[in-house]
């Protein structure tokens, strides 16, 4: 069976299943994957993609699947967005690599300039570019340690920060991220997170912050603390939006004690939540901010951006890496940022939130297993619990996900207990396709009841 693969721009924006999922060609390719790719590299949905665009993924068998994952919040501007493609093609034709630490080029500086403009705060900022979110987080800690002369790092329950040794120590969830990979880096301390759905009813964000700060002062001490690192909206931990006032109170305490406040915006940044960054919703200005995922339209790029005096605390040669700020990835980032600006993707994310909330409210009215609806912008989630309790229902989540996958909708689960659905559609998805996706989600809950 031969398939002529269309360009992303020509993909019809509707779900179309011509085989079962996975189809025979994907099944053949999966057998080849199992032969040559390490088993530790898992897949959520065993279909092989040959083209993508708008809100559609086209698989090797010709099935058009609706994408509610965006490659885990990466293709925010859509797959193969025109401005990303144009700039990448021009850059590839010019040169693909020199290593910025050997011979620099404008693209790297252009991205750093854009980050200085877009990230929260009016202070002087500088950036260093890397390849992955974990690399950015690790370098943020390095910068904070040098700038403060202190060692300790504070993180939070349910956090996810990456898969390097240090970031595994910072990540909360054991399976599949940490199990068997220790021992981990030391001087990492975990604090209680504001998790409104699972909190004492009515606890204010400021009170939840005071609880964390009290533990921090007793167990670590401000004089030993280099930085507090937090996702303004938890990612892998379940898309938890902390109670209003929690983040500002933590940032204020850090400021008062000369502790570096690091916002990990790797999943929540770049218009995903309806603002450029999730910190913007409460006017929080971090000392350092880490970005990746949505920054470059699908190419590997990450950054640490922060107060110029902090960024400059590290000795020359202390930051960098062979591929960090690769010129092709920088071109993609500049294209993605242009797409975000020209199409006002902040407003688009807010419209997506309105549509998703409406659909989820309707589904939840018929299915009490949906215990909480939360999120911001195109970063929405539902938490499933046994009705009338706070007991996580991971089995129902798995069953609903399996139904969606078989019926051509790519959904992702997350959360400490595996009972949370996260909805991360590309902001290029048309409304009618998003409505169709949630028709399938509704069917999935009915079929698994």
C-alpha positions as a printed Julia matrix, in Angstrom:
449×3 Matrix{Float64}:
   0.0    0.0    0.0
   1.62   3.27  -1.05
   0.57   6.61   0.34
   1.26  10.02  -1.15
   2.03  12.21   1.82
   0.56  15.72   1.59
   2.22  18.79   3.0
   0.99  19.97   6.37
  -0.7   22.97   4.74
  -2.85  20.72   2.55
  -4.08  18.39   5.29
  -7.87  18.27   5.48
  -8.92  19.32   8.97
 -11.2   16.45   9.86
 -10.84  13.06  11.53
 -10.81  10.18   9.06
 -10.14   6.56   9.99
  -9.51   4.19   7.09
  -8.05   1.33   9.14
  -8.16   0.2   12.73
  -5.69   1.95  15.07
  -2.9    0.99  14.65
  -3.19   0.07  10.99
  -1.09  -2.55   9.2
   1.69  -0.22   8.04
   2.07   1.27  11.52
   2.1   -2.25  12.96
   4.94  -3.18  10.6
   6.87  -0.1   11.59
   6.25  -0.8   15.27
   7.85  -4.25  14.86
  10.9   -2.55  13.37
  10.96  -0.09  16.28
  10.91  -2.96  18.74
  13.89  -4.5   16.97
  16.1   -1.41  16.92
  14.88   1.06  19.58
  15.5    0.49  23.28
  12.44  -0.76  25.14
  12.87   2.04  27.66
  11.71   4.5   25.0
   7.95   4.06  25.21
   5.12   5.36  23.04
   1.64   6.49  23.97
  -0.03   5.61  20.67
   1.62   3.07  18.3
   0.99   4.89  15.02
   3.75   6.29  12.81
   3.16   9.85  11.63
   4.01  10.98   8.1
   2.54  14.5    8.07
   0.93  16.93  10.49
  -0.63  20.36  10.42
  -3.44  22.37  11.95
  -4.95  19.94  14.44
  -4.35  16.79  12.4
  -1.75  14.01  12.5
  -1.67  11.82   9.37
  -0.38   8.3   10.02
   1.33   5.79   7.75
  -1.98   4.07   6.96
  -3.72   7.27   5.89
  -5.65   7.78   9.13
  -6.21  11.42  10.12
  -6.06  11.73  13.9
  -7.04  14.78  15.97
  -4.09  16.07  17.99
  -4.84  17.12  21.58
  -1.22  16.72  22.69
   0.96  18.96  20.51
   3.91  16.64  21.08
   3.56  17.49  24.82
   3.01  21.24  24.38
   5.7   21.67  21.72
   3.82  22.45  18.5
   1.84  25.33  19.98
   1.94  27.21  16.66
   1.0   24.04  14.8
   3.14  21.5   13.02
   5.24  22.87  10.17
   3.91  26.41  10.71
   4.64  28.5    7.59
   6.93  31.06   9.18
   8.85  28.34  11.02
   9.31  26.37   7.79
  10.38  29.43   5.81
  13.02  30.53   8.29
  14.33  27.02   8.86
  14.71  26.41   5.13
  16.62  29.67   4.69
  18.91  28.86   7.61
  19.6   25.29   6.51
  20.6   26.58   3.09
  22.99  29.09   4.68
  24.65  26.91   7.37
  23.52  24.31   9.89
  26.1   24.66  12.66
  29.23  26.45  13.75
  28.85  26.18  17.56
  28.08  29.57  19.06
  31.0   29.15  21.46
  33.38  28.93  18.5
  31.99  31.42  15.99
  28.76  33.25  16.91
  25.85  34.18  14.64
  22.91  36.59  14.75
  20.15  34.04  15.28
  21.3   33.19  18.8
  21.45  36.85  19.78
  18.1   37.53  18.12
  16.43  34.83  20.23
  18.02  36.21  23.4
  16.78  39.69  22.51
  13.25  38.37  21.95
  13.34  36.56  25.3
  14.44  39.74  27.06
  11.45  41.52  25.58
   8.81  38.8   26.14
   9.62  37.33  29.55
   8.15  38.97  32.68
   9.74  42.08  34.14
  11.21  45.32  32.81
  14.71  44.78  34.26
  17.82  44.15  32.16
  17.91  40.5   31.11
  20.29  38.09  29.46
  19.86  34.51  28.24
  21.82  31.35  27.56
  20.46  28.8   25.08
  20.42  25.02  25.42
  18.74  21.97  23.86
  16.13  20.66  26.29
  14.04  21.69  29.23
  16.02  19.54  31.64
  19.22  21.17  30.45
  17.72  24.61  31.04
  16.61  23.73  34.57
  20.0   22.28  35.43
  21.74  25.4   34.19
  19.37  27.64  36.11
  20.43  25.85  39.28
  24.09  26.25  38.33
  23.59  29.98  37.83
  21.74  30.36  41.13
  24.43  28.48  43.04
  27.24  30.58  41.64
  25.34  33.86  42.13
  24.41  33.13  45.76
  27.33  31.0   46.9
  24.79  28.57  48.36
  23.96  24.94  47.54
  20.39  24.04  48.51
  17.55  23.83  46.0
  13.86  23.82  46.94
  11.24  22.17  44.73
   7.62  21.07  45.22
   5.38  18.04  45.51
   4.17  16.73  42.13
   6.93  18.61  40.28
   8.48  17.5   37.02
  11.76  19.12  35.94
  13.49  16.56  33.7
  15.48  13.35  33.39
  19.1   14.33  34.06
  20.54  13.27  37.41
  19.92  16.63  39.06
  16.5   17.15  37.51
  15.43  13.61  38.44
  16.22  14.57  42.02
  14.04  17.64  41.53
  11.21  15.63  39.93
   8.7   14.13  42.36
   7.25  11.11  40.54
   9.15   7.85  40.8
   7.7    5.79  37.92
   8.7    6.0   35.18
  11.13   8.88  35.67
  13.34   7.9   38.61
  12.88   4.24  39.44
  16.22   2.42  39.52
  18.28   5.41  38.36
  19.64   6.65  41.71
  21.51   7.76  43.66
  20.49  11.29  42.79
  22.08  14.68  43.32
  21.93  15.99  46.86
  20.83  19.24  48.49
  17.36  19.09  46.92
  14.45  19.69  49.32
  10.75  19.16  48.59
   7.97  21.45  49.78
   4.17  21.09  49.87
   2.48  22.47  46.76
  -0.74  24.45  46.58
  -3.16  21.9   45.07
  -6.61  23.47  45.48
  -8.61  20.35  44.59
  -6.86  18.35  47.31
  -6.45  21.12  49.89
  -8.43  21.87  53.0
 -11.47  23.73  51.68
 -10.9   27.44  51.34
  -7.18  27.56  52.11
  -5.78  30.73  50.57
  -2.73  30.82  48.36
  -0.89  32.98  50.87
  -1.56  30.39  53.6
  -0.35  27.54  51.41
   2.8   29.56  50.69
   3.31  30.22  54.41
   3.08  26.47  55.05
   5.8   25.79  52.46
   7.97  28.65  53.7
   7.7   27.47  57.31
   8.94  24.03  56.29
  11.69  25.59  54.2
  12.94  27.78  57.03
  12.91  24.92  59.52
  14.45  22.22  57.32
  16.86  24.19  55.12
  17.22  27.8   56.2
  17.28  30.78  53.87
  21.03  31.27  54.37
  21.68  27.87  52.78
  19.23  28.19  49.92
  20.36  29.02  46.38
  16.96  28.89  44.68
  13.31  27.95  44.77
  12.26  26.26  41.52
   8.58  25.94  40.66
   6.31  25.33  37.69
   3.72  28.14  37.8
   1.27  25.5   36.6
   2.35  21.94  37.31
   2.93  19.95  34.12
   3.41  16.21  34.47
   2.16  16.55  38.06
  -1.38  17.13  36.83
  -1.82  20.66  35.42
  -2.41  21.98  38.93
  -3.0   25.73  39.05
  -1.95  26.91  42.52
  -4.35  29.02  44.54
  -4.23  32.73  43.8
  -1.56  34.41  45.9
   0.66  31.34  46.27
   3.24  32.27  43.63
   3.45  35.98  44.56
   3.99  35.1   48.22
   6.81  32.68  47.39
   8.44  35.21  45.06
   8.23  37.92  47.73
   9.85  35.66  50.35
  12.66  34.81  47.93
  13.2   38.48  47.17
  13.35  39.35  50.9
  15.95  36.61  51.56
  18.14  36.95  48.45
  17.02  33.54  47.21
  16.75  33.1   43.43
  13.15  32.5   42.34
  13.14  30.24  39.26
   9.97  29.78  37.19
  10.0   26.58  35.14
   7.8   27.64  32.22
   8.92  24.84  29.94
   5.39  23.47  29.43
   3.36  26.58  30.27
   5.27  29.23  28.32
   4.78  30.89  24.93
   1.05  31.64  24.8
   0.0   28.19  26.02
  -2.0   29.58  28.98
  -3.43  32.67  27.27
  -0.52  34.91  28.23
   3.06  34.82  27.03
   3.95  33.07  30.3
   1.91  31.59  33.13
   3.64  33.94  35.6
   1.94  36.84  33.83
  -1.49  35.87  35.17
  -0.54  37.1   38.64
   2.15  39.57  37.68
   4.93  37.38  39.12
   8.42  38.38  37.95
  10.91  35.53  38.38
  14.64  36.07  38.77
  15.26  33.27  36.27
  12.83  31.64  33.86
  13.4   28.4   31.97
  11.77  27.79  28.6
  11.73  25.05  25.95
   8.92  23.02  24.27
   6.78  25.69  22.55
   9.69  28.05  21.97
  10.74  26.72  18.55
   7.79  25.15  16.77
   9.09  21.59  17.15
  12.86  22.0   16.98
  15.03  21.37  20.07
  15.79  24.64  21.83
  15.7   25.76  25.45
  16.73  28.83  27.39
  17.51  30.29  30.77
  16.59  33.96  30.87
  17.09  36.16  33.88
  18.35  39.23  35.62
  21.53  40.32  33.88
  23.56  40.42  37.09
  22.58  36.82  37.92
  23.26  35.53  34.43
  26.66  37.27  34.42
  27.7   35.72  37.75
  29.0   32.61  35.98
  32.6   32.66  34.73
  33.26  32.78  30.99
  32.98  29.26  29.56
  30.82  28.03  32.45
  27.65  27.97  30.37
  27.07  26.47  26.95
  27.19  23.24  25.01
  28.02  22.1   21.51
  24.48  22.29  20.17
  23.05  24.94  22.5
  21.34  27.62  20.43
  21.81  25.74  17.15
  21.23  28.19  14.26
  18.42  26.13  12.71
  16.59  25.87  16.04
  17.05  29.61  16.58
  15.54  30.31  13.16
  12.59  28.11  14.1
  12.14  30.0   17.37
  12.08  33.35  15.63
   9.51  31.96  13.2
   7.38  30.57  16.02
   7.44  33.87  17.91
   6.39  35.68  14.74
   3.5   33.23  14.33
   2.44  33.86  17.94
   2.49  37.61  17.45
   0.9   37.82  14.02
  -1.95  35.44  14.87
  -2.43  36.72  18.46
  -2.1   33.24  19.89
  -2.61  34.5   23.43
  -6.19  35.4   22.49
  -6.53  32.13  20.61
  -5.5   30.17  23.71
  -8.17  31.95  25.75
 -10.8   31.06  23.12
  -9.66  27.44  23.21
 -10.04  27.45  27.0
 -13.61  28.7   26.71
 -14.53  25.95  24.25
 -12.85  23.18  26.21
 -14.36  24.28  29.54
 -17.84  24.34  28.02
 -17.43  20.82  26.67
 -15.87  19.45  29.86
 -18.58  21.0   32.04
 -21.2   19.2   29.95
 -19.37  15.86  30.08
 -18.75  16.17  33.83
 -22.46  16.73  34.48
 -23.11  13.19  33.21
 -19.99  11.54  34.61
 -19.22  12.2   38.3
 -15.88  10.41  37.9
 -14.68  13.83  36.62
 -13.9   15.37  39.99
 -12.06  18.53  38.92
 -11.74  20.69  35.8
  -8.77  23.04  35.82
  -6.13  24.81  33.8
  -5.59  27.96  31.79
  -5.74  28.64  28.08
  -4.92  25.63  25.95
  -3.44  23.88  28.99
  -6.53  22.22  30.44
  -7.06  19.11  32.54
  -9.59  16.92  34.28
  -8.87  14.77  37.32
 -10.74  11.46  37.65
 -11.67  10.07  41.06
 -14.03   7.43  42.35
 -17.32   9.35  42.61
 -17.79  11.11  45.92
 -14.18  10.57  47.01
 -10.68  11.85  46.4
  -9.5    8.34  45.47
  -7.72   8.54  42.09
  -9.28   6.46  39.31
  -6.31   5.68  37.06
  -8.08   2.63  35.59
 -10.92   4.75  34.23
  -8.42   7.26  32.86
  -6.62   4.47  31.03
  -9.89   3.11  29.61
 -11.03   6.51  28.37
  -7.63   7.18  26.82
  -7.67   3.81  25.04
 -11.12   4.53  23.57
  -9.99   7.94  22.33
  -6.88   6.48  20.74
  -8.8    3.74  18.94
 -11.19   6.37  17.63
  -8.6    8.75  16.3
  -8.07  11.32  19.07
  -4.62  11.68  20.61
  -4.98  12.39  24.34
  -2.37  12.35  27.09
  -2.67  11.37  30.74
  -0.53  12.69  33.58
  -0.6   13.31  37.32
   1.11  11.71  40.28
  -1.52   8.94  40.31
  -1.99   8.71  36.53
  -5.62   9.85  36.81
  -5.44  13.22  35.03
  -6.14  13.99  31.38
  -4.21  16.94  29.97
  -5.52  18.67  26.88
  -2.85  20.5   24.88
  -4.19  21.17  21.39
  -2.09  23.17  18.96
  -3.39  26.71  18.73
  -3.75  26.23  14.99
  -6.59  23.74  15.49
  -9.93  24.92  14.05
 -12.92  25.08  16.38
 -14.97  22.5   14.51
 -12.15  19.96  14.8
 -11.8   20.69  18.51
 -15.56  20.18  18.93
 -15.28  16.85  17.11
 -12.43  15.79  19.39
 -14.56  16.4   22.46
 -17.46  14.54  20.87
 -15.12  11.53  20.97
 -14.06  12.3   24.55
 -17.73  12.37  25.54
 -18.3    9.06  23.76
 -15.28   7.61  25.58
 -16.72   8.43  29.0
 -20.1    6.98  28.03
 -18.56   3.84  26.56
 -16.44   3.17  29.65
 -19.11   3.92  32.24
